[in-house]
Amino acid sequence: MTVVDTREDAELLRVMGAGDLSAMRVLYDRHAPWLAVRLARRCNDAEVVADVLQDTFVAVWKHSGAFRGDGDVGAWLWGIAVRRLVSRLRRRRDVVVFADLPERGPLGPDVEEQVLLDIEYGELGPAVGRLSPEMRAVLQATVLDGLTTSEAAKLLHIPQNTVKTRLHRAKVRLRQSLAEGRS
């Protein structure tokens, strides 16, 4: 039987700063699968994606104290990963970046970046932060990454019905949390 670490992501980052390698493993297991999927959607080279993922978690290990705690750890990790990917792609001209992605407009961030910023700094950020890590992972995979429940189940190594249940519960809790914040 596998023991599930229920510590919040921010707590894992805090203890990582003190050298807790097991916290790094938990954070990696929790976030690496969806980060890899999102990175692969932007780059056709699996080796580059793997290197960027590794670079991301090395940076997290070295600079875990840089997380300010005022947003979602997943959004913070994605910011690190996407900056590492862009940096890597600038150095390599033989990697094809998918051309069907929307171009960034001259006046501001693209839609995806705006959604992530809204989640990290808007009303939704604290509400998402109060969800369990398992619910956040399902929400990340299905809502932010656009995976089907079947794809999310494979990615997260859980049954498809568990994905559906966690997603439903996460949405209910988010609605309640947002409604309480407006009262």
Phi and psi restraints in degrees (value plus and minus 20) as a CYANA .aco file:
   2 THR   PHI    -108.3   -68.3
   2 THR   PSI     114.1   154.1
   3 VAL   PHI    -109.2   -69.2
   3 VAL   PSI     108.3   148.3
   4 VAL   PHI    -113.8   -73.8
   4 VAL   PSI     107.6   147.6
   5 ASP   PHI    -101.0   -61.0
   5 ASP   PSI      98.4   138.4
   6 THR   PHI    -117.9   -77.9
   6 THR   PSI     -14.0    26.0
   7 ARG   PHI     -82.9   -42.9
   7 ARG   PSI     124.4   164.4
   8 GLU   PHI     -87.2   -47.2
   8 GLU   PSI     135.3   175.3
   9 ASP   PHI     -78.6   -38.6
   9 ASP   PSI     -61.4   -21.4
  10 ALA   PHI     -83.0   -43.0
  10 ALA   PSI     -57.2   -17.2
  11 GLU   PHI     -86.3   -46.3
  11 GLU   PSI     -59.9   -19.9
  12 LEU   PHI     -80.9   -40.9
  12 LEU   PSI     -62.6   -22.6
  13 LEU   PHI     -82.6   -42.6
  13 LEU   PSI     -60.3   -20.3
  14 ARG   PHI     -81.6   -41.6
  14 ARG   PSI     -66.6   -26.6
  15 VAL   PHI     -95.6   -55.6
  15 VAL   PSI     -42.8    -2.8
  16 MET   PHI     -83.6   -43.6
  16 MET   PSI     -56.9   -16.9
  17 GLY   PHI     -79.8   -39.8
  17 GLY   PSI     -44.8    -4.8
  18 ALA   PHI    -112.4   -72.4
  18 ALA   PSI     -14.1    25.9
  19 GLY   PHI      73.7   113.7
  19 GLY   PSI      -3.3    36.7
  20 ASP   PHI     -98.9   -58.9
  20 ASP   PSI      79.5   119.5
  21 LEU   PHI     -87.5   -47.5
  21 LEU   PSI     -50.9   -10.9
  22 SER   PHI     -84.6   -44.6
  22 SER   PSI     -53.4   -13.4
  23 ALA   PHI     -85.4   -45.4
  23 ALA   PSI     -58.0   -18.0
  24 MET   PHI     -83.0   -43.0
  24 MET   PSI     -61.9   -21.9
  25 ARG   PHI     -81.7   -41.7
  25 ARG   PSI     -62.8   -22.8
  26 VAL   PHI     -84.5   -44.5
  26 VAL   PSI     -66.7   -26.7
  27 LEU   PHI     -81.5   -41.5
  27 LEU   PSI     -62.1   -22.1
  28 TYR   PHI     -82.8   -42.8
  28 TYR   PSI     -68.8   -28.8
  29 ASP   PHI     -80.8   -40.8
  29 ASP   PSI     -54.7   -14.7
  30 ARG   PHI     -93.7   -53.7
  30 ARG   PSI     -57.4   -17.4
  31 HIS   PHI    -133.9   -93.9
  31 HIS   PSI     -44.3    -4.3
  32 ALA   PHI     -79.7   -39.7
  32 ALA   PSI     -60.7   -20.7
  33 PRO   PHI     -80.3   -40.3
  33 PRO   PSI     -67.9   -27.9
  34 TRP   PHI     -92.6   -52.6
  34 TRP   PSI     -52.5   -12.5
  35 LEU   PHI     -83.0   -43.0
  35 LEU   PSI     -62.4   -22.4
  36 ALA   PHI     -81.8   -41.8
  36 ALA   PSI     -61.1   -21.1
  37 VAL   PHI     -83.3   -43.3
  37 VAL   PSI     -66.6   -26.6
  38 ARG   PHI     -85.8   -45.8
  38 ARG   PSI     -59.7   -19.7
  39 LEU   PHI     -85.7   -45.7
  39 LEU   PSI     -60.4   -20.4
  40 ALA   PHI     -85.2   -45.2
  40 ALA   PSI     -45.6    -5.6
  41 ARG   PHI     -91.9   -51.9
  41 ARG   PSI     -35.1     4.9
  42 ARG   PHI    -128.5   -88.5
  42 ARG   PSI     -31.4     8.6
  43 CYS   PHI    -166.0  -126.0
  43 CYS   PSI     116.1   156.1
  44 ASN   PHI    -110.2   -70.2
  44 ASN   PSI     -15.6    24.4
  45 ASP   PHI    -127.5   -87.5
  45 ASP   PSI      88.9   128.9
  46 ALA   PHI     -81.5   -41.5
  46 ALA   PSI     -52.8   -12.8
  47 GLU   PHI     -86.4   -46.4
  47 GLU   PSI     -61.7   -21.7
  48 VAL   PHI     -83.7   -43.7
  48 VAL   PSI     -64.0   -24.0
  49 VAL   PHI     -79.7   -39.7
  49 VAL   PSI     -65.5   -25.5
  50 ALA   PHI     -83.0   -43.0
  50 ALA   PSI     -62.3   -22.3
  51 ASP   PHI     -84.2   -44.2
  51 ASP   PSI     -62.8   -22.8
  52 VAL   PHI     -84.4   -44.4
  52 VAL   PSI     -60.8   -20.8
  53 LEU   PHI     -81.8   -41.8
  53 LEU   PSI     -64.7   -24.7
  54 GLN   PHI     -83.9   -43.9
  54 GLN   PSI     -65.3   -25.3
  55 ASP   PHI     -79.1   -39.1
  55 ASP   PSI     -58.9   -18.9
  56 THR   PHI     -80.6   -40.6
  56 THR   PSI     -68.7   -28.7
  57 PHE   PHI     -95.4   -55.4
  57 PHE   PSI     -45.5    -5.5
  58 VAL   PHI     -85.9   -45.9
  58 VAL   PSI     -63.5   -23.5
  59 ALA   PHI     -82.8   -42.8
  59 ALA   PSI     -60.6   -20.6
  60 VAL   PHI     -83.0   -43.0
  60 VAL   PSI     -62.9   -22.9
  61 TRP   PHI     -81.0   -41.0
  61 TRP   PSI     -65.5   -25.5
  62 LYS   PHI     -92.5   -52.5
  62 LYS   PSI     -51.5   -11.5
  63 HIS   PHI    -146.6  -106.6
  63 HIS   PSI      16.7    56.7
  64 SER   PHI     -80.4   -40.4
  64 SER   PSI     -46.5    -6.5
  65 GLY   PHI     -92.4   -52.4
  65 GLY   PSI     -29.6    10.4
  66 ALA   PHI     -94.6   -54.6
  66 ALA   PSI     -36.4     3.6
  67 PHE   PHI     -89.2   -49.2
  67 PHE   PSI     100.6   140.6
  68 ARG   PHI     -97.3   -57.3
  68 ARG   PSI     -39.8     0.2
  69 GLY   PHI      64.8   104.8
  69 GLY   PSI     -12.9    27.1
  70 ASP   PHI    -122.8   -82.8
  70 ASP   PSI      -0.6    39.4
  71 GLY   PHI    -177.6  -137.6
  71 GLY   PSI    -190.7  -150.7
  72 ASP   PHI    -102.7   -62.7
  72 ASP   PSI     115.4   155.4
  73 VAL   PHI     -81.3   -41.3
  73 VAL   PSI     -57.7   -17.7
  74 GLY   PHI     -79.4   -39.4
  74 GLY   PSI     -63.0   -23.0
  75 ALA   PHI     -85.4   -45.4
  75 ALA   PSI     -58.7   -18.7
  76 TRP   PHI     -83.0   -43.0
  76 TRP   PSI     -65.1   -25.1
  77 LEU   PHI     -82.3   -42.3
  77 LEU   PSI     -62.3   -22.3
  78 TRP   PHI     -82.7   -42.7
  78 TRP   PSI     -60.0   -20.0
  79 GLY   PHI     -79.5   -39.5
  79 GLY   PSI     -63.1   -23.1
  80 ILE   PHI     -84.3   -44.3
  80 ILE   PSI     -66.8   -26.8
  81 ALA   PHI     -83.0   -43.0
  81 ALA   PSI     -64.6   -24.6
  82 VAL   PHI     -89.5   -49.5
  82 VAL   PSI     -54.8   -14.8
  83 ARG   PHI     -86.5   -46.5
  83 ARG   PSI     -58.7   -18.7
  84 ARG   PHI     -85.5   -45.5
  84 ARG   PSI     -59.1   -19.1
  85 LEU   PHI     -84.7   -44.7
  85 LEU   PSI     -67.4   -27.4
  86 VAL   PHI     -79.2   -39.2
  86 VAL   PSI     -64.3   -24.3
  87 SER   PHI     -80.2   -40.2
  87 SER   PSI     -64.2   -24.2
  88 ARG   PHI     -85.1   -45.1
  88 ARG   PSI     -61.3   -21.3
  89 LEU   PHI     -89.2   -49.2
  89 LEU   PSI     -49.7    -9.7
  90 ARG   PHI     -84.6   -44.6
  90 ARG   PSI     -50.9   -10.9
  91 ARG   PHI    -102.4   -62.4
  91 ARG   PSI     -42.3    -2.3
  92 ARG   PHI    -137.5   -97.5
  92 ARG   PSI     102.2   142.2
  93 ARG   PHI    -112.7   -72.7
  93 ARG   PSI     -30.7     9.3
  94 ASP   PHI    -109.4   -69.4
  94 ASP   PSI     -22.4    17.6
  95 VAL   PHI    -111.6   -71.6
  95 VAL   PSI     111.5   151.5
  96 VAL   PHI    -112.8   -72.8
  96 VAL   PSI     104.4   144.4
  97 VAL   PHI    -113.8   -73.8
  97 VAL   PSI     114.6   154.6
  98 PHE   PHI     -78.4   -38.4
  98 PHE   PSI     106.0   146.0
  99 ALA   PHI    -100.2   -60.2
  99 ALA   PSI     -34.4     5.6
 100 ASP   PHI    -104.3   -64.3
 100 ASP   PSI     -16.3    23.7
 101 LEU   PHI     -97.7   -57.7
 101 LEU   PSI     124.5   164.5
 102 PRO   PHI     -82.9   -42.9
 102 PRO   PSI     122.4   162.4
 103 GLU   PHI     -95.7   -55.7
 103 GLU   PSI     128.3   168.3
 104 ARG   PHI     -96.7   -56.7
 104 ARG   PSI     108.8   148.8
 105 GLY   PHI     -94.1   -54.1
 105 GLY   PSI     138.3   178.3
 106 PRO   PHI     -91.5   -51.5
 106 PRO   PSI     -34.7     5.3
 107 LEU   PHI    -119.4   -79.4
 107 LEU   PSI     -26.4    13.6
 108 GLY   PHI     154.3   194.3
 108 GLY   PSI    -192.5  -152.5
 109 PRO   PHI     -90.3   -50.3
 109 PRO   PSI     136.1   176.1
 110 ASP   PHI     -90.8   -50.8
 110 ASP   PSI     153.9   193.9
 111 VAL   PHI     -79.6   -39.6
 111 VAL   PSI     -65.2   -25.2
 112 GLU   PHI     -81.0   -41.0
 112 GLU   PSI     -65.3   -25.3
 113 GLU   PHI     -81.9   -41.9
 113 GLU   PSI     -59.0   -19.0
 114 GLN   PHI     -84.9   -44.9
 114 GLN   PSI     -60.8   -20.8
 115 VAL   PHI     -82.2   -42.2
 115 VAL   PSI     -65.1   -25.1
 116 LEU   PHI     -83.3   -43.3
 116 LEU   PSI     -60.2   -20.2
 117 LEU   PHI     -84.1   -44.1
 117 LEU   PSI     -61.2   -21.2
 118 ASP   PHI     -83.5   -43.5
 118 ASP   PSI     -59.3   -19.3
 119 ILE   PHI     -87.1   -47.1
 119 ILE   PSI     -62.6   -22.6
 120 GLU   PHI     -91.8   -51.8
 120 GLU   PSI     -61.4   -21.4
 121 TYR   PHI    -135.4   -95.4
 121 TYR   PSI     -30.4     9.6
 122 GLY   PHI    -108.5   -68.5
 122 GLY   PSI    -186.5  -146.5
 123 GLU   PHI     -82.2   -42.2
 123 GLU   PSI     -50.3   -10.3
 124 LEU   PHI     -91.4   -51.4
 124 LEU   PSI     -49.5    -9.5
 125 GLY   PHI     -74.2   -34.2
 125 GLY   PSI     -76.1   -36.1
 126 PRO   PHI     -82.5   -42.5
 126 PRO   PSI     -55.0   -15.0
 127 ALA   PHI     -86.2   -46.2
 127 ALA   PSI     -63.7   -23.7
 128 VAL   PHI     -85.0   -45.0
 128 VAL   PSI     -57.9   -17.9
 129 GLY   PHI     -83.3   -43.3
 129 GLY   PSI     -44.1    -4.1
 130 ARG   PHI    -103.6   -63.6
 130 ARG   PSI     -29.1    10.9
 131 LEU   PHI     -94.8   -54.8
 131 LEU   PSI     136.3   176.3
 132 SER   PHI     -87.1   -47.1
 132 SER   PSI     136.1   176.1
 133 PRO   PHI     -76.5   -36.5
 133 PRO   PSI     -55.5   -15.5
 134 GLU   PHI     -86.4   -46.4
 134 GLU   PSI     -61.2   -21.2
 135 MET   PHI     -88.4   -48.4
 135 MET   PSI     -59.9   -19.9
 136 ARG   PHI     -82.4   -42.4
 136 ARG   PSI     -59.7   -19.7
 137 ALA   PHI     -82.9   -42.9
 137 ALA   PSI     -62.6   -22.6
 138 VAL   PHI     -86.9   -46.9
 138 VAL   PSI     -63.4   -23.4
 139 LEU   PHI     -80.5   -40.5
 139 LEU   PSI     -63.9   -23.9
 140 GLN   PHI     -79.1   -39.1
 140 GLN   PSI     -70.1   -30.1
 141 ALA   PHI     -86.5   -46.5
 141 ALA   PSI     -62.5   -22.5
 142 THR   PHI    -107.7   -67.7
 142 THR   PSI     -63.5   -23.5
 143 VAL   PHI    -105.7   -65.7
 143 VAL   PSI     -74.6   -34.6
 144 LEU   PHI     -95.8   -55.8
 144 LEU   PSI     -58.9   -18.9
 145 ASP   PHI    -112.4   -72.4
 145 ASP   PSI     -30.7     9.3
 146 GLY   PHI      51.9    91.9
 146 GLY   PSI       2.9    42.9
 147 LEU   PHI     -98.9   -58.9
 147 LEU   PSI     131.5   171.5
 148 THR   PHI     -93.1   -53.1
 148 THR   PSI     147.3   187.3
 149 THR   PHI     -83.7   -43.7
 149 THR   PSI     -53.7   -13.7
 150 SER   PHI     -85.7   -45.7
 150 SER   PSI     -65.2   -25.2
 151 GLU   PHI     -84.6   -44.6
 151 GLU   PSI     -62.2   -22.2
 152 ALA   PHI     -82.8   -42.8
 152 ALA   PSI     -60.3   -20.3
 153 ALA   PHI     -80.8   -40.8
 153 ALA   PSI     -63.7   -23.7
 154 LYS   PHI     -85.3   -45.3
 154 LYS   PSI     -63.6   -23.6
 155 LEU   PHI     -82.8   -42.8
 155 LEU   PSI     -62.9   -22.9
 156 LEU   PHI    -110.6   -70.6
 156 LEU   PSI     -24.8    15.2
 157 HIS   PHI      39.9    79.9
 157 HIS   PSI      25.1    65.1
 158 ILE   PHI    -155.0  -115.0
 158 ILE   PSI     140.8   180.8
 159 PRO   PHI     -84.7   -44.7
 159 PRO   PSI     130.7   170.7
 160 GLN   PHI     -79.5   -39.5
 160 GLN   PSI     -58.8   -18.8
 161 ASN   PHI     -85.8   -45.8
 161 ASN   PSI     -50.3   -10.3
 162 THR   PHI     -87.2   -47.2
 162 THR   PSI     -59.2   -19.2
 163 VAL   PHI     -79.7   -39.7
 163 VAL   PSI     -68.5   -28.5
 164 LYS   PHI     -80.8   -40.8
 164 LYS   PSI     -64.0   -24.0
 165 THR   PHI     -84.0   -44.0
 165 THR   PSI     -67.4   -27.4
 166 ARG   PHI     -84.7   -44.7
 166 ARG   PSI     -58.4   -18.4
 167 LEU   PHI     -85.1   -45.1
 167 LEU   PSI     -63.9   -23.9
 168 HIS   PHI     -80.9   -40.9
 168 HIS   PSI     -67.2   -27.2
 169 ARG   PHI     -83.9   -43.9
 169 ARG   PSI     -59.3   -19.3
 170 ALA   PHI     -82.8   -42.8
 170 ALA   PSI     -63.5   -23.5
 171 LYS   PHI     -83.9   -43.9
 171 LYS   PSI     -61.8   -21.8
 172 VAL   PHI     -81.7   -41.7
 172 VAL   PSI     -66.9   -26.9
 173 ARG   PHI     -85.5   -45.5
 173 ARG   PSI     -57.8   -17.8
 174 LEU   PHI     -84.1   -44.1
 174 LEU   PSI     -64.3   -24.3
 175 ARG   PHI     -79.8   -39.8
 175 ARG   PSI     -65.3   -25.3
 176 GLN   PHI     -82.4   -42.4
 176 GLN   PSI     -65.3   -25.3
 177 SER   PHI     -83.3   -43.3
 177 SER   PSI     -63.5   -23.5
 178 LEU   PHI     -88.5   -48.5
 178 LEU   PSI     -57.5   -17.5
 179 ALA   PHI     -86.1   -46.1
 179 ALA   PSI     -59.0   -19.0
 180 GLU   PHI     -85.7   -45.7
 180 GLU   PSI     -55.0   -15.0
 181 GLY   PHI     -89.0   -49.0
 181 GLY   PSI     -45.5    -5.5
 182 ARG   PHI    -107.5   -67.5
 182 ARG   PSI     -35.9     4.1
